Amino acid sequence: MMNSPENNEDEEKLAECPASSEEAGRSSVCEGCPGQTLCRMQGGPDPDQEIIDVRMGAIKHKILILSGKGGVGKSTVAYLLSLALAKCQSSKVGVVDLDICGPSIPKLLGVENQPIIQTPYGWKPLVSPNGDIKVMSVASLLDSDKTSVIFRGPRKTDTPPGTSDEHMSIVKLLKNAKPDGAVLVTTPQEVAMATMRKELSFCKKMGVTVLGLVENMSGLVCPCCKETTEIFPGSGVASLAESYGVPVLGSIPMDPMITECCESGRDPMENYPESPTVRSMMGISNHLISLINR
């Protein structure tokens, strides 16, 4: 059946509708988004780069905690490592929680529900109950622990599992600050090791020094006798580290007493100094200190 001229005109209008609708929808979604400027810049320099360089340049040592896989305990390792470093060095230690999807650092370090204070110099970090650790996390900017964060595009620069644009954004932003390197966290299973190989490759391509590997959840500590029992299959990180020429910083077993500290925001270094987990973490901290001071 042939269309009349009027029908052809209507058909042309309909053909234009999807594009128009898409543009209108995009405008609606982007309205009010703080990332609009970055989107329009199409890969140009971040307008906050200068202030990031100044702030980060004042910090002597910067260590990234990475993995490439979810659920291996990056937040727990960062939490324990910050406590151990503060205890070993008696130095000022800060933790920046870059996870926007499931930030847990404030709870672990006992600063949950404390408000962030805006000062003329920027946000004032929270301080852990023992006064040793300064903390900054997106969780502290939310109304409640039920509030979700929904970001699009350039503003989603957290470090979730993977080696995609979020990782690349963070590495790029910190390039001028010259971080000491990254600590890569994994668990003993082969499926986790396979992902770790990709993270090692990512670090090499991005020019990030790998300070060492940490094997988390390497056994379960009995709450009665303190013996450690292996619970995950796998050959461990030793062969992986050797094949890539990176050191193993240590292995961290799971201790129910340390888990209790994580849930309550208490300091395990003070409450359970004889825990195999605490002893392992102190060893990792000393090993890391020797590497970055070398």
Backbone torsions as a table, in degrees:
resi	resn	phi	psi	omega
1	MET	NA	133.1	-179.5
2	MET	-86.2	144.2	178.9
3	ASN	-90.9	145.3	174.8
4	SER	-75.8	162.9	177.1
5	PRO	-54.2	-37.1	-179.6
6	GLU	-64.8	-41.4	178.9
7	ASN	-64.8	-37.3	178.0
8	ASN	-61.8	-40.7	179.7
9	GLU	-63.6	-42.5	178.2
10	ASP	-63.8	-36.9	-179.0
11	GLU	-64.7	-40.8	178.4
12	GLU	-63.9	-39.7	178.9
13	LYS	-64.6	-41.2	179.0
14	LEU	-64.7	-36.5	-179.8
15	ALA	-64.7	-27.4	-179.7
16	GLU	-83.2	-18.7	-173.8
17	CYS	-60.6	-45.6	-177.4
18	PRO	-57.0	-43.5	-179.1
19	ALA	-65.1	-42.5	179.7
20	SER	-63.8	-41.8	179.3
21	SER	-63.9	-41.1	-179.3
22	GLU	-62.9	-42.9	-179.7
23	GLU	-64.7	-42.5	179.6
24	ALA	-64.2	-41.0	178.8
25	GLY	-63.8	-40.5	179.8
26	ARG	-64.3	-41.6	178.4
27	SER	-61.9	-40.0	-179.5
28	SER	-65.4	-43.1	-179.0
29	VAL	-67.0	-39.1	-175.8
30	CYS	-78.3	-16.2	-177.1
31	GLU	-58.6	123.4	179.9
32	GLY	84.8	-5.5	-178.8
33	CYS	-74.0	131.0	179.7
34	PRO	-70.9	-7.9	-178.3
35	GLY	-94.9	6.8	-177.0
36	GLN	-59.1	-41.7	-178.3
37	THR	-61.6	-44.4	-179.8
38	LEU	-63.7	-39.2	179.4
39	CYS	-61.4	-42.7	-178.1
40	ARG	-69.7	-27.1	-178.7
41	MET	-72.4	-18.7	175.4
42	GLN	50.6	58.9	174.1
43	GLY	91.0	4.5	178.8
44	GLY	-72.0	-179.9	-178.9
45	PRO	-65.3	142.5	178.5
46	ASP	-67.4	130.9	-178.7
47	PRO	-63.3	-17.9	179.5
48	ASP	-94.3	3.5	-174.2
49	GLN	-58.6	-41.8	-176.7
50	GLU	-62.3	-46.2	-178.5
51	ILE	-69.5	-33.3	175.7
52	ILE	-62.8	-43.0	179.7
53	ASP	-61.7	-42.3	-178.7
54	VAL	-66.0	-47.9	-177.4
55	ARG	-65.5	-47.4	-177.3
56	MET	-71.9	-27.4	178.8
57	GLY	-66.2	-21.9	179.4
58	ALA	-79.1	-10.2	-179.2
59	ILE	-96.1	126.9	-172.7
60	LYS	-66.8	-48.9	-178.0
61	HIS	-124.2	133.6	178.1
62	LYS	-124.0	123.8	-178.2
63	ILE	-122.9	128.3	177.1
64	LEU	-93.8	137.4	174.1
65	ILE	-107.1	110.6	-174.3
66	LEU	-126.1	168.1	175.4
67	SER	-150.2	-58.2	-171.8
68	GLY	98.8	-6.5	179.4
69	LYS	-138.7	140.7	178.8
70	GLY	-82.0	153.9	173.6
71	GLY	81.5	9.6	-179.5
72	VAL	-93.2	-8.6	175.6
73	GLY	100.6	35.5	178.7
74	LYS	-61.2	-44.7	-178.9
75	SER	-65.4	-41.1	179.8
76	THR	-64.5	-42.6	178.8
77	VAL	-65.0	-42.6	178.3
78	ALA	-61.6	-41.1	178.5
79	TYR	-62.2	-52.0	-178.9
80	LEU	-67.2	-38.5	-179.3
81	LEU	-66.1	-39.0	178.9
82	SER	-63.2	-41.2	177.9
83	LEU	-65.5	-42.3	-178.6
84	ALA	-67.2	-41.6	178.9
85	LEU	-63.3	-41.8	178.7
86	ALA	-63.4	-36.4	-179.4
87	LYS	-75.1	-40.4	-178.4
88	CYS	-70.2	-43.2	-171.2
89	GLN	-100.0	-17.6	-170.8
90	SER	52.3	37.3	-178.6
91	SER	-106.1	167.6	174.4
92	LYS	-74.2	127.1	-178.5
93	VAL	-127.0	136.7	177.1
94	GLY	-129.4	149.8	177.1
95	VAL	-123.6	123.4	173.5
96	VAL	-106.5	114.2	-178.1
97	ASP	-87.8	106.2	-175.6
98	LEU	-94.8	12.9	178.5
99	ASP	-90.5	111.7	-178.8
100	ILE	-90.4	-15.0	-174.9
101	CYS	-89.0	-37.7	-178.6
102	GLY	-146.4	59.6	-176.9
103	PRO	-67.0	127.0	-177.6
104	SER	-124.7	-5.8	-176.9
105	ILE	-57.7	-43.2	179.9
106	PRO	-57.1	-40.2	178.7
107	LYS	-67.0	-44.3	-178.3
108	LEU	-62.4	-38.4	-176.3
109	LEU	-96.6	10.5	171.7
110	GLY	71.9	27.6	178.1
111	VAL	-116.6	16.8	-179.0
112	GLU	-60.7	141.3	177.8
113	ASN	71.5	5.5	173.6
114	GLN	-85.9	136.0	-177.5
115	PRO	-79.3	147.2	173.2
116	ILE	-81.9	133.6	-178.6
117	ILE	-100.6	128.8	177.1
118	GLN	-87.1	125.2	178.7
119	THR	-119.9	170.1	176.7
120	PRO	-60.8	-17.7	-178.5
121	TYR	-102.2	6.0	-179.0
122	GLY	116.7	-170.8	179.5
123	TRP	-70.3	136.3	178.2
124	LYS	-89.3	122.3	-178.3
125	PRO	-63.2	151.5	173.7
126	LEU	-78.3	160.6	-177.8
127	VAL	-123.3	134.3	-179.7
128	SER	-64.0	157.6	-177.0
129	PRO	-54.8	-33.3	179.4
130	ASN	-82.6	-3.7	176.4
131	GLY	79.5	5.0	-174.7
132	ASP	-91.7	-26.5	-171.2
133	ILE	-120.9	131.1	171.8
134	LYS	-97.0	140.9	-170.3
135	VAL	-130.8	136.0	171.4
136	MET	-135.9	126.7	-177.9
137	SER	-150.9	149.6	176.3
138	VAL	-63.9	-25.3	179.1
139	ALA	-59.7	-30.9	-179.0
140	SER	-77.5	-7.2	179.7
141	LEU	-100.5	-2.7	-177.9
142	LEU	-93.2	155.0	-179.4
143	ASP	-66.6	-37.2	-179.3
144	SER	-155.5	171.8	179.7
145	ASP	-74.8	-1.5	177.0
146	LYS	-98.1	-7.2	-178.2
147	THR	-78.5	127.7	177.9
148	SER	-95.3	156.2	178.2
149	VAL	-112.0	125.6	-179.0
150	ILE	-121.9	108.6	178.6
151	PHE	-119.0	154.6	175.4
152	ARG	-122.2	153.3	168.4
153	GLY	55.1	-133.1	-172.7
154	PRO	-60.3	-23.7	-178.7
155	ARG	-78.5	-12.3	178.2
156	LYS	-89.2	69.6	-177.8
157	THR	-109.2	50.8	174.9
158	ASP	-91.7	-172.4	177.4
159	THR	-122.2	73.2	177.2
160	PRO	-81.0	-179.1	175.6
161	PRO	-57.7	141.9	177.4
162	GLY	121.0	174.4	-179.6
163	THR	-130.0	43.3	-174.4
164	SER	-98.4	-153.6	-171.7
165	ASP	-65.0	-25.5	-179.8
166	GLU	-66.3	-46.1	176.4
167	HIS	-60.5	-45.0	-177.5
168	MET	-62.6	-37.7	179.7
169	SER	-62.8	-45.3	-179.7
170	ILE	-63.8	-45.7	-179.8
171	VAL	-61.4	-40.7	179.4
172	LYS	-64.9	-43.8	-179.1
173	LEU	-64.6	-31.4	-176.7
174	LEU	-94.9	0.1	-174.5
175	LYS	-57.7	-46.0	-178.4
176	ASN	-68.7	-23.6	179.9
177	ALA	-79.1	-9.4	176.4
178	LYS	52.2	68.2	176.9
179	PRO	-62.9	150.2	179.7
180	ASP	-62.3	-33.6	-179.8
181	GLY	151.5	-166.2	-175.2
182	ALA	-122.2	144.2	168.6
183	VAL	-102.8	121.4	-177.8
184	LEU	-98.9	128.7	-175.8
185	VAL	-106.1	133.1	177.1
186	THR	-143.0	172.1	171.9
187	THR	-115.4	168.1	-170.2
188	PRO	-70.3	-18.9	-173.8
189	GLN	-65.3	150.5	-179.7
190	GLU	-63.1	-33.6	179.6
191	VAL	-63.6	-34.0	176.6
192	ALA	-73.8	-37.1	179.1
193	MET	-63.4	-37.7	179.6
194	ALA	-61.1	-40.5	177.7
195	THR	-70.0	-35.5	179.8
196	MET	-63.0	-33.7	177.2
197	ARG	-61.3	-37.4	177.8
198	LYS	-68.3	-37.5	179.4
199	GLU	-68.1	-38.1	176.3
200	LEU	-62.7	-41.2	177.3
201	SER	-64.4	-40.6	178.3
202	PHE	-60.2	-47.5	-179.2
203	CYS	-60.8	-39.3	179.3
204	LYS	-64.4	-44.3	-178.8
205	LYS	-66.6	-33.9	-177.4
206	MET	-90.1	-0.5	177.8
207	GLY	73.8	28.2	178.9
208	VAL	-95.9	122.9	177.8
209	THR	-68.9	130.0	175.8
210	VAL	-92.0	109.3	-179.1
211	LEU	-71.0	-29.5	178.5
212	GLY	163.7	171.6	178.8
213	LEU	-105.6	145.0	174.0
214	VAL	-122.0	125.4	176.1
215	GLU	-93.8	108.5	179.9
216	ASN	-93.1	157.0	-179.5
217	MET	59.1	36.6	-178.6
218	SER	-86.0	66.2	179.9
219	GLY	108.5	165.4	-179.6
220	LEU	-119.0	127.5	-180.0
221	VAL	-83.3	125.7	176.9
222	CYS	-69.0	127.5	-178.6
223	PRO	-67.7	-14.9	-178.6
224	CYS	-94.5	-57.2	-174.9
225	CYS	-100.2	-9.6	178.9
226	LYS	69.4	11.4	173.1
227	GLU	-73.6	148.1	-179.1
228	THR	-104.3	129.0	-179.7
229	THR	-113.7	131.4	177.9
230	GLU	-70.1	135.4	-178.8
231	ILE	-123.8	-17.4	179.4
232	PHE	-110.8	138.1	174.0
233	PRO	-72.7	157.1	178.4
234	GLY	139.0	158.7	-176.8
235	SER	-88.9	-4.1	-179.5
236	GLY	86.0	178.9	-172.9
237	VAL	-87.5	-9.2	-173.1
238	ALA	-58.9	-49.2	-177.9
239	SER	-67.8	-36.7	177.8
240	LEU	-63.9	-46.2	-179.9
241	ALA	-62.3	-40.6	-179.4
242	GLU	-64.9	-40.9	-178.0
243	SER	-67.7	-25.6	179.6
244	TYR	-103.1	-3.0	177.5
245	GLY	69.8	35.2	178.0
246	VAL	-120.9	152.4	-178.0
247	PRO	-79.3	156.5	170.4
248	VAL	-96.9	118.3	-178.4
249	LEU	-76.5	-29.3	179.1
250	GLY	156.2	175.9	179.1
251	SER	-122.3	141.3	-176.3
252	ILE	-119.2	112.5	176.3
253	PRO	-78.6	161.7	177.1
254	MET	-89.0	126.6	179.3
255	ASP	-122.1	121.4	179.7
256	PRO	-54.6	-30.8	179.7
257	MET	-69.2	-34.7	177.9
258	ILE	-71.8	-36.1	176.0
259	THR	-59.7	-41.0	178.5
260	GLU	-62.1	-38.5	177.6
261	CYS	-65.5	-39.5	178.8
262	CYS	-60.8	-41.9	-177.6
263	GLU	-70.5	-30.9	-175.1
264	SER	-101.0	-6.3	-179.8
265	GLY	75.6	20.1	179.0
266	ARG	-89.4	158.3	-178.0
267	ASP	-85.7	110.6	-179.8
268	PRO	-69.5	-24.2	179.4
269	MET	-64.3	-32.6	-179.6
270	GLU	-89.6	-36.3	-173.8
271	ASN	-86.4	-32.4	-177.8
272	TYR	-136.4	62.1	-176.6
273	PRO	-63.6	-22.3	-178.8
274	GLU	-90.5	0.2	178.4
275	SER	-62.0	136.4	175.8
276	PRO	-56.1	-31.4	177.8
277	THR	-67.1	-44.0	178.9
278	VAL	-65.5	-43.4	179.6
279	ARG	-62.7	-40.7	177.7
280	SER	-63.5	-42.0	-177.8
281	MET	-67.1	-37.1	177.2
282	MET	-65.6	-37.5	176.8
283	GLY	-65.0	-42.0	177.3
284	ILE	-62.4	-41.9	179.5
285	SER	-61.3	-46.5	179.3
286	ASN	-63.5	-39.9	178.1
287	HIS	-62.2	-43.6	-179.3
288	LEU	-65.8	-40.8	178.2
289	ILE	-59.9	-43.1	179.5
290	SER	-64.8	-33.7	179.9
291	LEU	-70.4	-45.8	-175.7
292	ILE	-77.3	-19.0	177.2
293	ASN	-93.0	-3.6	-177.5
294	ARG	-70.4	NA	NA
